[in-house]
Amino acid sequence: MEKFFDRFRSLQAGGTPFAVATVVRAERPTSARPGMKAIILADGTLEGWVGGSCAHPVVVREAQQSLRDGTPRLISLSPEGQEPSREGITHHTITCHSGGTLEIYIEPVLPSEQLVVVGRTPVARALAALGAALGRHVVVAEYVSLVASRKRAESVFAYLARQGATAEAVERVKVPAGLDIGALTPEEIAVSIMAEIIQARRRRPVGLPDAPARAAATDPVCGMTVEVATARYTSDYDGVRFYFCSSQCKDTFDRDPAPYAAVHA
């Protein structure tokens, strides 16, 4: 477990997005046990153990989705006919020979935002304090604003233009800074600026952008989704390559491939 938390802290310190999968319930004969954890990176790499080959592709797929939408989720994996009746659980039917039931909680860990404050004015100090209180650490400077009157802003923009700043760059600067809430004191102005940052942030997606789709195939025996690039078990039949989630499914197919190949033709 110490190795897991060392890896957790290392990824978090480096600003690397990842998801944590934790087994919260397990019914034999699953190989996983409650409390087992795994880290899933955005590229689908899974570090740890939360179940065998039947659980692996489902956990990776759900973890990647949680990184895209920034939302944690509780998933269950069980044989057909054993779907959970509780709300809030995403169910996946597994037909691997091992059987058993797993419930796994998946939580995305996304980099926090860095608030870049330029200046040493009272407003800048108040904004820095407020940003820290709101948990800001890393923010890309997509929001650029200037605490100034319209007249002063025009003077600043003219100076920037003389220094070679492009019109497009100058137009990105929001003047006056912050939402119009009638702010007067430095602290109130800081609140209006932070409110505008929050507004801009909420209008953008929370999680990671969609990654390019990775090729997947359906196990012709059990129906599980298998990632083509990392599949360990394959068989070629009648000019077609088939992918399997486990050696058991591959062996079943190899003994009599025709019926399975016909269904998935």
URWOBEL-V833232 format. One record per pair of residues at least 12 apart in sequence whose C-alpha atoms are under 10 Angstrom apart, sorted by the first residue. I is the first residue (numbers start at 1). J is the second residue. D is the distance in whole Angstrom. If there is no record, write none. Layout:
BEGIN
I&J&D, I&J&D
END
This chain:
BEGIN
1&35&10, 1&36&9, 1&37&8, 1&48&10, 3&48&10, 4&37&8, 4&38&8, 4&39&8, 4&47&9, 4&48&8, 5&39&10, 7&39&9, 7&47&9, 8&20&9, 8&38&10, 8&39&8, 8&109&9, 11&39&10, 11&41&10, 11&109&9, 11&111&9, 12&109&8, 12&110&8, 12&111&7, 12&112&9, 13&111&9, 14&111&9, 15&109&10, 15&110&8, 15&111&5, 15&112&8, 15&113&10, 15&138&9, 16&41&8, 16&42&9, 16&109&9, 16&110&7, 16&111&7, 17&40&9, 17&41&7, 17&42&7, 17&67&7, 17&108&8, 17&109&6, 17&110&5, 17&111&6, 17&112&10, 17&207&9, 17&208&8, 18&39&7, 18&40&6, 18&41&5, 18&42&6, 18&43&9, 18&44&10, 18&45&10, 18&46&10, 18&63&8, 18&64&8, 18&66&9, 18&67&7, 18&107&9, 18&108&6, 18&109&5, 18&110&7, 18&111&9, 19&38&8, 19&39&6, 19&40&5, 19&41&7, 19&42&8, 19&46&9, 19&60&9, 19&62&10, 19&63&6, 19&64&8, 19&65&10, 19&66&8, 19&67&7, 19&70&10, 19&72&9, 19&106&7, 19&107&5, 19&108&4, 19&109&5, 19&110&8, 20&37&7, 20&38&6, 20&39&5, 20&40&6, 20&41&9, 20&46&10, 20&47&10, 20&48&10, 20&63&8, 20&72&9, 20&104&10, 20&105&8, 20&106&6, 20&107&5, 20&108&6, 20&109&7, 21&35&10, 21&36&8, 21&37&6, 21&38&5, 21&39&6, 21&40&8, 21&46&10, 21&47&10, 21&48&9, 21&49&9, 21&50&7, 21&59&8, 21&60&9, 21&62&10, 21&63&8, 21&72&10, 21&73&10, 21&74&9, 21&75&10, 21&104&6, 21&105&6, 21&106&4, 21&107&7, 21&108&9, 22&34&8, 22&35&6, 22&36&6, 22&37&4, 22&38&7, 22&39&9, 22&49&9, 22&50&7, 22&74&10, 22&103&9, 22&104&5, 22&105&5, 22&106&6, 22&107&9, 23&35&5, 23&36&5, 23&37&6, 23&38&9, 23&49&9, 23&50&6, 23&51&9, 23&74&10, 23&75&10, 23&76&10, 23&102&7, 23&103&6, 23&104&4, 23&105&6, 23&106&9, 24&36&8, 24&37&10, 24&50&10, 24&74&9, 24&75&10, 24&76&10, 24&102&8, 24&103&6, 24&104&6, 24&105&7, 25&76&9, 25&101&8, 25&102&6, 25&103&5, 25&104&7, 25&105&9, 26&50&10, 26&51&10, 26&76&10, 26&77&10, 26&78&10, 26&100&7, 26&101&6, 26&102&5, 26&103&6, 26&104&9, 27&78&9, 27&99&9, 27&100&5, 27&101&5, 27&102&7, 27&103&9, 28&98&9, 28&99&8, 28&100&5, 28&101&7, 28&102&9, 29&98&7, 29&99&6, 29&100&5, 29&101&8, 30&50&10, 30&51&7, 30&52&8, 30&55&10, 30&78&10, 30&98&7, 30&99&7, 30&100&5, 30&101&7, 30&102&7, 31&49&9, 31&50&8, 31&51&6, 31&52&7, 31&98&9, 31&100&9, 31&102&10, 32&49&7, 32&50&5, 32&51&5, 32&52&8, 32&55&10, 32&100&10, 32&101&10, 32&102&8, 33&49&9, 33&50&8, 33&51&8, 33&102&9, 34&50&9, 34&102&9, 34&103&9, 34&104&9, 35&50&9, 35&104&10, 36&48&8, 36&49&7, 36&50&6, 36&51&9, 36&104&9, 37&49&6, 37&50&6, 37&51&10, 37&104&9, 37&105&10, 37&106&10, 38&50&6, 38&51&10, 38&59&10, 38&106&9, 39&60&10, 39&63&9, 39&106&10, 39&107&10, 39&108&10, 39&109&10, 40&59&9, 40&60&7, 40&61&10, 40&62&10, 40&63&7, 40&64&8, 40&67&10, 40&106&9, 40&107&10, 40&108&9, 41&60&9, 41&63&8, 41&64&8, 41&67&9, 41&108&10, 41&109&10, 42&60&9, 42&61&10, 42&63&8, 42&64&6, 42&65&9, 42&66&10, 42&67&7, 42&68&9, 42&208&9, 42&211&8, 43&60&9, 43&64&8, 43&211&8, 43&212&10, 43&214&10, 44&57&9, 44&59&9, 44&60&6, 44&61&8, 44&63&8, 44&64&7, 44&214&10, 44&227&10, 45&60&8, 45&64&10, 46&59&9, 46&60&7, 46&63&10, 50&102&9, 50&103&10, 50&104&8, 51&102&8, 51&104&10, 52&98&9, 52&245&9, 52&246&9, 53&96&9, 53&224&10, 53&226&9, 53&231&10, 53&232&10, 53&244&9, 53&245&6, 53&246&6, 53&247&9, 54&77&9, 54&93&10, 54&94&7, 54&95&8, 54&96&6, 54&97&9, 54&98&9, 54&99&9, 54&222&10, 54&224&7, 54&225&9, 54&226&9, 54&244&10, 54&245&6, 54&246&7, 55&76&10, 55&77&7, 55&78&10, 55&92&9, 55&94&8, 55&96&10, 55&101&10, 55&102&8, 55&104&10, 55&224&9, 55&245&9, 56&226&9, 56&245&9, 57&216&10, 57&224&9, 57&225&7, 57&226&6, 57&227&7, 57&230&10, 57&231&10, 57&245&9, 58&75&9, 58&76&10, 58&77&9, 58&92&8, 58&94&10, 58&224&9, 58&225&8, 58&226&9, 59&75&8, 59&76&10, 59&77&10, 59&104&8, 59&105&10, 59&106&8, 60&106&10, 61&225&10, 61&227&10, 62&74&9, 62&75&8, 62&90&9, 62&106&8, 62&107&10, 63&105&10, 63&106&6, 63&107&8, 63&108&7, 64&106&10, 64&108&9, 64&207&10, 64&208&9, 64&210&9, 64&211&9, 65&108&9, 65&207&9, 65&208&9, 65&210&9, 65&211&10, 66&106&8, 66&107&7, 66&108&6, 66&109&9, 66&207&8, 66&208&9, 67&106&10, 67&107&8, 67&108&5, 67&109&8, 67&110&7, 67&206&9, 67&207&5, 67&208&6, 67&209&9, 67&210&9, 68&108&9, 68&110&10, 68&205&8, 68&206&8, 68&207&4, 68&208&4, 68&209&6, 68&210&6, 68&211&8, 69&108&9, 69&205&7, 69&206&6, 69&207&5, 69&208&7, 69&209&9, 69&210&9, 70&107&8, 70&108&6, 70&109&8, 70&110&8, 70&205&9, 70&206&6, 70&207&5, 70&208&8, 71&106&9, 71&107&7, 71&108&7, 71&109&10, 71&206&9, 71&207&8, 72&105&7, 72&106&6, 72&107&4, 72&108&6, 72&109&9, 73&88&8, 73&89&7, 73&90&8, 73&104&8, 73&105&6, 73&106&5, 73&107&7, 73&108&9, 74&88&7, 74&89&5, 74&90&6, 74&91&9, 74&103&7, 74&104&6, 74&105&4, 74&106&6, 74&107&9, 75&88&9, 75&89&5, 75&90&5, 75&91&6, 75&92&7, 75&102&8, 75&103&6, 75&104&5, 75&105&6, 75&106&8, 76&89&7, 76&90&6, 76&91&5, 76&92&6, 76&93&8, 76&94&10, 76&101&7, 76&102&6, 76&103&4, 76&104&6, 76&105&9, 77&90&9, 77&91&6, 77&92&5, 77&93&6, 77&94&6, 77&95&10, 77&99&9, 77&100&8, 77&101&6, 77&102&5, 77&103&6, 77&104&8, 78&91&8, 78&92&7, 78&93&5, 78&94&6, 78&95&8, 78&96&9, 78&99&7, 78&100&6, 78&101&4, 78&102&7, 78&103&9, 79&92&9, 79&93&5, 79&94&5, 79&95&6, 79&96&8, 79&97&9, 79&98&10, 79&99&6, 79&100&7, 79&101&7, 80&92&9, 80&93&6, 80&94&7, 80&95&7, 80&99&10, 81&93&9, 82&100&10, 82&101&8, 83&101&9, 84&103&10, 89&103&9, 89&104&10, 89&105&9, 90&103&10, 90&104&10, 91&103&9, 92&224&9, 93&222&10, 93&223&9, 93&224&8, 94&222&7, 94&223&8, 94&224&7, 94&225&10, 95&221&9, 95&222&5, 95&223&7, 95&224&7, 95&249&10, 96&221&9, 96&222&6, 96&223&9, 96&224&8, 96&245&8, 96&246&8, 96&248&8, 96&249&8, 97&222&9, 97&246&9, 97&248&7, 97&249&8, 98&248&9, 108&207&9, 109&207&10, 110&206&9, 110&207&7, 110&208&8, 111&136&10, 111&137&9, 111&138&7, 111&139&9, 111&207&10, 112&135&8, 112&136&6, 112&137&6, 112&138&5, 112&139&8, 113&131&10, 113&135&8, 113&136&5, 113&137&5, 113&138&3, 113&139&4, 113&140&7, 113&141&10, 114&131&9, 114&132&9, 114&135&9, 114&136&5, 114&137&4, 114&138&2, 114&139&3, 114&140&7, 114&141&9, 115&127&9, 115&128&8, 115&131&7, 115&132&8, 115&135&10, 115&136&6, 115&137&6, 115&138&6, 115&139&5, 115&140&8, 115&141&8, 115&143&10, 115&194&10, 115&197&10, 116&128&8, 116&131&9, 116&136&10, 116&137&9, 116&138&8, 116&139&7, 116&140&8, 116&141&7, 116&143&10, 116&144&10, 117&131&9, 117&141&10, 117&144&10, 118&144&10, 118&146&10, 121&147&10, 121&186&9, 122&185&9, 122&186&6, 122&187&8, 122&190&9, 123&147&8, 123&185&8, 123&186&5, 123&187&7, 123&188&9, 123&189&7, 123&190&6, 123&191&10, 123&193&10, 124&147&9, 124&186&8, 124&187&9, 124&189&10, 124&190&8, 125&186&9, 125&187&9, 125&190&9, 126&186&7, 126&187&6, 126&188&9, 126&189&9, 126&190&6, 126&191&9, 127&186&9, 127&187&7, 127&188&10, 127&189&8, 127&190&5, 127&191&7, 127&192&10, 127&193&8, 127&194&7, 128&190&9, 128&194&10, 129&187&10, 129&190&9, 130&187&9, 130&190&7, 130&191&8, 130&194&8, 131&190&9, 131&191&10, 131&194&7, 134&194&9, 139&197&10, 139&201&10, 142&172&9, 142&173&10, 142&197&10, 142&200&9, 142&201&10, 143&172&8, 143&173&8, 143&174&8, 143&177&10, 143&196&9, 143&197&7, 143&200&8, 143&201&9, 144&169&10, 144&170&10, 144&171&10, 144&172&7, 144&173&5, 144&174&6, 144&175&9, 144&177&8, 144&197&10, 145&172&8, 145&173&5, 145&174&4, 145&175&6, 145&176&7, 145&177&5, 145&178&8, 145&193&8, 145&197&10, 146&173&7, 146&174&6, 146&175&6, 146&176&6, 146&177&5, 146&178&9, 146&193&10, 147&174&9, 147&175&7, 147&176&6, 147&177&5, 147&178&8, 147&189&9, 147&190&10, 147&193&9, 148&175&7, 148&176&6, 148&177&8, 149&175&8, 149&176&7, 149&177&10, 150&175&7, 150&176&7, 153&173&10, 153&174&10, 153&175&7, 153&176&8, 154&175&10, 156&170&10, 157&170&7, 157&171&9, 157&173&9, 158&170&9, 176&193&9, 177&189&8, 177&190&9, 177&192&8, 177&193&6, 177&194&10, 177&196&8, 177&197&10, 178&190&8, 178&191&8, 178&192&5, 178&193&4, 178&194&7, 178&195&7, 178&196&5, 178&197&8, 179&191&9, 179&192&5, 179&193&6, 179&194&9, 179&195&7, 179&196&6, 179&197&9, 179&199&9, 180&192&7, 180&193&9, 180&195&10, 180&196&9, 181&193&10, 181&195&10, 214&227&7, 214&228&8, 214&229&8, 215&227&6, 215&228&6, 215&229&7, 215&230&10, 216&228&5, 216&229&8, 216&230&10, 216&231&9, 216&243&9, 217&231&9, 217&241&10, 217&242&8, 217&243&6, 217&244&9, 217&245&10, 218&242&8, 218&243&7, 218&244&8, 218&245&9, 218&264&8, 219&233&10, 219&234&10, 219&242&7, 219&243&6, 219&244&5, 219&245&6, 219&246&9, 219&249&8, 219&250&9, 219&253&10, 219&260&9, 219&264&9, 220&242&7, 220&243&8, 220&244&7, 220&245&10, 220&249&8, 220&250&9, 220&253&8, 220&257&9, 220&259&9, 220&260&6, 220&261&7, 220&262&9, 220&263&8, 220&264&6, 220&265&10, 221&242&10, 221&243&10, 221&244&8, 221&245&9, 221&248&9, 221&249&6, 221&250&8, 221&251&10, 221&252&7, 221&253&7, 221&257&9, 221&259&10, 221&260&6, 221&261&9, 221&263&10, 221&264&10, 222&244&8, 222&245&8, 222&246&10, 222&248&10, 222&249&7, 222&260&10, 223&244&9, 223&245&9, 223&249&10, 223&264&10, 224&243&10, 224&244&8, 224&245&7, 224&246&10, 225&243&9, 225&244&9, 225&245&8, 226&242&10, 226&243&7, 226&244&7, 226&245&6, 226&246&10, 227&243&8, 227&244&9, 227&245&9, 228&242&9, 228&243&7, 228&244&9, 231&243&7, 231&244&7, 231&245&7, 231&246&9, 232&244&8, 232&245&8, 232&246&8, 232&247&9, 233&245&7, 233&246&6, 233&247&6, 233&248&10, 233&249&9, 233&250&7, 233&251&10, 234&246&9, 234&247&9, 234&249&10, 234&250&7, 234&253&10, 234&254&10, 235&250&7, 235&251&9, 235&253&8, 235&254&7, 235&257&9, 236&254&9, 236&257&10, 237&253&10, 237&254&9, 237&257&7, 237&258&8, 237&261&8, 238&257&10, 238&258&9, 238&261&9, 240&261&9, 240&265&9, 241&261&10, 242&257&10, 242&260&10, 242&261&8, 242&264&9
END
